[in-house]
Amino acid sequence: MDVEEMAKKAKLKDLKEIAKKHDIKLGRCPTKLNIAKKIPKDELEALMSK
């Protein structure tokens, strides 16, 4: 599964929590895909396995 598919299935709230945990600046109005590209891939995969 690639990043785009995982971003579509993930919840925005969960993506933002992961980004906050890693101190990633999201900008003014981030989309789910933008956040998914910035966070580590292993974190994204862990979120999908939940």
C-alpha angles and dihedrals in degrees: 000000000000129000095262093056092046091049091053092052097043125085118246091229092056092048091051091050091054091047091050091050090055094043093242115164109229102191128223105315112002123192124217090253093051091051092045091054092052101047122078114275094231090057090051092050090049089053091052093051092057 
